[in-house]
Amino acid sequence: QVQLVESGGGLVQPGGSLTLSCAASGTTFSTYPMGWYRRQTPENGRELVATISMYDSINYADSVKGRFTISRGSIKNTVFLQMHNLLPEDTAVYYCNLATADKSFWGEGISVTVSS
């Protein structure tokens, strides 16, 4: 069973930076598409933040382009999200995602709060 563990969240001032990490366990030797999503309020659904395909093609939400960078780690199926120039509207619970051919897996989520 695939499990995803996120780390690196917390409280940061506007304009600050944070890096989120996600490590997958229970995967095979394959490289899978992975990504970060966020939920800004409990009433909202999860929205795409950034994704990286199995061929390292990258996609960003317009709201984070130029500020966030998604990258893979040296360990297979790990992914990072570097977040710079954070804004109060980036406050959310961030979720890591890994997609296999027939199933999508989610981490439990990690909180990021941008506030002075």
C-alpha positions in Angstrom: 0.0 0.0 0.0 1.4 3.4 -1.0 1.8 5.9 1.8 2.7 9.6 1.5 4.2 11.6 4.3 4.4 15.4 4.0 6.7 17.6 6.1 8.0 21.2 6.2 4.8 23.2 6.8 4.3 25.8 9.5 3.8 29.5 10.1 5.7 32.1 8.0 5.4 35.8 7.5 4.2 37.3 4.2 7.1 37.4 1.7 8.8 34.5 3.4 9.7 31.0 2.2 9.0 27.4 3.0 9.9 24.1 1.5 7.5 21.2 1.6 8.7 17.6 1.3 6.8 14.4 0.4 8.1 10.9 0.6 6.3 7.9 -0.8 6.7 4.4 0.6 5.3 1.2 -0.7 5.9 2.0 -4.3 7.6 -0.1 -6.9 10.7 0.8 -8.8 8.7 2.9 -11.2 8.6 6.7 -11.2 5.1 8.0 -10.8 3.5 11.4 -11.5 3.3 13.4 -8.3 2.0 16.7 -7.3 0.9 19.2 -4.6 -2.7 20.4 -4.1 -4.1 22.6 -1.4 -7.4 23.3 0.3 -7.8 26.8 1.5 -11.0 26.4 3.5 -12.8 23.3 4.7 -15.6 24.2 2.3 -13.4 24.3 -0.7 -12.2 21.4 -2.7 -8.5 20.7 -3.3 -7.0 22.8 -6.0 -3.9 22.0 -8.0 -0.7 23.8 -7.0 1.9 22.0 -9.0 2.4 18.6 -10.7 5.4 16.8 -12.1 4.9 14.0 -14.6 6.8 10.7 -14.8 8.8 12.4 -17.5 9.4 15.5 -15.4 7.0 17.7 -17.3 5.8 20.4 -14.8 2.6 22.3 -14.5 1.8 25.1 -12.1 -1.4 26.9 -11.1 -1.4 30.5 -12.4 -1.5 31.8 -8.8 1.9 30.3 -7.9 3.8 30.6 -11.1 7.1 32.4 -10.6 6.9 31.8 -6.8 6.7 28.1 -6.3 9.0 25.4 -7.7 8.3 21.6 -7.7 11.1 19.2 -8.0 11.9 15.5 -7.5 14.4 14.3 -4.9 17.2 11.9 -5.5 15.3 9.2 -3.7 12.6 7.7 -6.0 9.1 9.1 -5.6 10.1 12.0 -3.3 9.0 15.5 -4.3 9.6 19.0 -3.0 7.7 22.2 -3.2 9.8 25.3 -2.7 7.6 28.3 -1.9 8.9 31.8 -2.1 7.3 35.2 -1.7 4.4 33.7 0.2 1.2 35.5 0.4 -1.6 35.3 3.0 -3.8 33.7 0.3 -1.3 30.8 0.2 -2.5 29.8 3.6 -4.0 26.3 3.2 -3.6 22.7 4.0 -1.2 21.3 1.3 -1.6 17.7 0.1 0.9 15.5 -1.7 -0.4 13.3 -4.5 1.0 10.2 -6.3 -0.9 8.7 -9.2 -0.4 5.2 -10.5 -2.1 3.8 -13.6 -5.3 2.9 -11.7 -5.3 4.8 -8.4 -4.5 8.1 -6.8 -2.9 8.3 -3.4 -3.0 11.3 -1.0 -1.0 12.3 2.0 -2.8 13.4 5.2 -2.0 17.1 4.5 0.2 19.7 6.1 -0.7 23.1 7.2 0.9 26.3 5.8 -0.1 29.6 7.4 1.1 32.9 6.0 0.5 35.6 8.5 2.3 38.5 10.2 
